[in-house]
């Protein structure tokens, strides 16, 4: 049986929020089977809990944020991506600020935290959403699509008309039956342009942004002295974001995701379009080796739970 996963123990990290620039303390805790991913604003009285839910997404300008009443949790996508990449179904996330810490701008520090806490299987079947027919969302020349596939594969292409970006690969295909999330995706950092950062900071956004937690470019080049971590780091970060955005549905997808110039808002629109069309998906779990697709078995059945 492909089982659900949670953490063996709690783990805590401190950092700054990318947009608010505030210090944030975050604790990741084990959760019971079928609890899902639940964020808790422990700085509020009473504590407000915000389950991962595409219908709670409230702010997609530069991140994916959740809202319940007046309580918000921003910039959840990198943590959600790491949880999806490691196949973790159930975890409580306690934070004392309205934003998840940005750390180094990738999901690699979250992977490290999750590995440090330890990952354990639970006595409950992992529940997948299997896409059964294509679903698409378009906005002008931008588009995003989900199609049936007995695994999880993502293909992304970008266009920025910037020499630093255009000089790298602008299309990537990742199939998790063959690729490793930790090795091939997790280290890709968020990125931005100096003029955009200055404009955002003047308008109260990206106040915690710096060369320590993002790739920053001027009109011609990357300003980070260490350069890029991957030759295709820009487009790989878009894949990293998409993995996190899609995991807000609360279950791993069995699908091919294809996108051109998509972002957080379009990923959320796609997820809502999928969930609202009950002819386009089904809920499945796999109890025996015979009924488990080979790509699922390779990703979740043989993947070590400890690094």
Secondary structure as GFF3:
##gff-version 3
##sequence-region A 1 307
A	DSSP	beta_strand	3	7	.	.	.	ID=ss1
A	DSSP	beta_strand	11	16	.	.	.	ID=ss2
A	DSSP	beta_strand	23	30	.	.	.	ID=ss3
A	DSSP	beta_strand	37	41	.	.	.	ID=ss4
A	DSSP	beta_strand	48	51	.	.	.	ID=ss5
A	DSSP	three_ten_helix	54	56	.	.	.	ID=ss6
A	DSSP	beta_strand	57	59	.	.	.	ID=ss7
A	DSSP	beta_strand	65	68	.	.	.	ID=ss8
A	DSSP	beta_strand	71	73	.	.	.	ID=ss9
A	DSSP	alpha_helix	77	85	.	.	.	ID=ss10
A	DSSP	beta_strand	91	95	.	.	.	ID=ss11
A	DSSP	alpha_helix	108	117	.	.	.	ID=ss12
A	DSSP	beta_strand	119	125	.	.	.	ID=ss13
A	DSSP	beta_strand	128	131	.	.	.	ID=ss14
A	DSSP	beta_strand	135	139	.	.	.	ID=ss15
A	DSSP	beta_strand	142	147	.	.	.	ID=ss16
A	DSSP	beta_strand	152	157	.	.	.	ID=ss17
A	DSSP	alpha_helix	163	166	.	.	.	ID=ss18
A	DSSP	beta_strand	171	175	.	.	.	ID=ss19
A	DSSP	alpha_helix	181	184	.	.	.	ID=ss20
A	DSSP	beta_strand	191	193	.	.	.	ID=ss21
A	DSSP	alpha_helix	194	202	.	.	.	ID=ss22
A	DSSP	beta_strand	215	217	.	.	.	ID=ss23
A	DSSP	alpha_helix	233	246	.	.	.	ID=ss24
A	DSSP	three_ten_helix	247	249	.	.	.	ID=ss25
A	DSSP	beta_strand	252	260	.	.	.	ID=ss26
A	DSSP	alpha_helix	264	276	.	.	.	ID=ss27
A	DSSP	beta_strand	281	284	.	.	.	ID=ss28
A	DSSP	alpha_helix	294	296	.	.	.	ID=ss29
A	DSSP	pi_helix	297	301	.	.	.	ID=ss30
###
